[in-house]
């Protein structure tokens, strides 16, 4: 049985991944309103939290032995996945605030996350299969953009106005 200190350390690394992902998703959606230093800073802090916690979880606690070249690849894929998932979750959370922006953000984030996940887990497909996967992802992204765009156009005006009151402002 692991010591209490080790359990707490593992928990903190686990929490760090989620806090980092939350910072990433929140900053991505708010940066869609225009660049500002605060949201950009939160994005950088989120990326650092996520990457540090992921590396601690994988390399210290899970004791995965990845060669130096693979570490950079692992970090890059983890980062891109976290940004893709952040795009999708942030866009979903704020869809009524920014339906047009979110209708692009959600599907593109899901597409980026899916393809990068396949790369991260080292799936070996022939070129023809990769082209099929990329084509399917592009079709999925376009279909979701069109669907979410239509949903955004028919949102009740009261929902759009009520959600943007000062009590919900960020």
N, C-alpha and C positions, 0 to 999 in steps of 0.2 A: 504494500500500500504506500503510495507517495506521501511525502511529508506535507504538512499543512502549508508550509512556505512554498513548496513546489506547486501545489494545487492553486494557491492564490496567484502565483506567477503565471500559470497557464490560463487562469481565468482572465487576468488583466491583459494578456496577449490576445485572447479571444475577443474581449471587449474592445480592445484597440482596433481590431479589424472592423468591427461594426461601427464604432465611432468615426473612424476614418471614412468608411463608406457613406455614412450619414452626412459628414461634412462635404464630401465630394458631391453627393446628390443635391444637397441644399445650395451649394455654391454654383453648380452648373445651371440650375434653374434660375437663380437670381442674376447670374451674369447675362442671361438672355434679355434682361431688362436694360442692359447697358453695362459697360465695364466700370467697375469701381474697385478700389484697392482693398476694401474690407472683404468682399466676396472672393476676390482673387487670393487674398491671404488665407481665407478659410479653405479654399481649394488646395493650396500648397500644404497647409497643415494637415488636411485630410489625406492627401497623397502620402505624406511622410508617416502619419499614424498608421495608415493601412499597410504601407510597404514594410515598415519596421515590425509591426505586429505579425504580418504574414511571414516574414523571414524568421522571426523568433519562433513562431508556431511550427514552421516547417523544418528548420535547420537545427533548432535547439531541442524542442520538445518532441517532435516526430523523428528527429535524428536522420533526416534524409541526407544522403551523401551525393551532392550534385557537383560536378566538376565546374571550375571557374567560368567557362564559357556558358554552361547551362544555367548558372546562377543569374547571369545578366538576362538570359532569355526568360527564365522563370519570373524575374522581377518585372521585366517588360510586359509579359503576357498578363501577369497579375494586375499590373497597373492599368492596362488597356481594358481588361474585364471589369475592373472596379469603376472605371469611367463610363463604360457602356451601361453597366447596371445602374450607376448613378444617374445617367441620362434618363433611363427608363423609369426609375423610381421617382426622381425629382419631377419629371414631366407628368407622371401619374398623380402625384400629390398636389400639383399646382395646375392641373388641367383647366379648371374653371377660371383661374387667374389669367392664364396665357394659352388659350386653346390652339391658336395657330402655331406658336412656337412648340408647344407640347406635342402637337400632332406630328411634327417632324422628329422631335427629340426622342420620343418613346420608341418608335420603330427603328430608327437609326441606332439607338443605344442597344436595343435587343439584337439587331443584326451584327453589330460590332462585337458584342459580348459573346454571341454564339460562335462565330467564326474563330475568334481568339481563344475561346475555351477549347475548341477542337484542336487548335494548334498547341495549346498549353498541355493538354493531356497526351500529346504526341501521337495523335491518330495518323496512321499511315494510309493515305488513299492515293490511288493513281491520279494523274493529272486530270483525266476525264471525269473521275468522281468529284474532285475538287471543283471543277468547272460546273458540274451539276449542283453541288452544294451552294456555291457562290450565286448561281443563277436562281436557285430556290430562295435564298436569303434576299436577293434583290427584289424578286417578285413579292415576297412576304412584306418587305419594307415598304414598297410602293403601295401594295394593297392596304396596309395598316395606315399609311399616311393619308390615303384617300378616305378610308373609313373614319378615322379620327377627325379628319378635316370636316367631314359631313356632320359628325356628332357635335363638334364644336360650333357649327353653324346653327344647330337647333337647340342648344342649351337654353333653358328658360332665362329670360332677362333678369328675373328676380334672383336666380341662383348666382348669376354673374355679379349683380350689384351687391347682394348680401355678403358674398364671400370677400369682397374687397373693402369692407368697412374698416375703420381704424382699429377695431378690436382684433382684427386678423392681420393687420399690417406687420411686416417684418422689420 
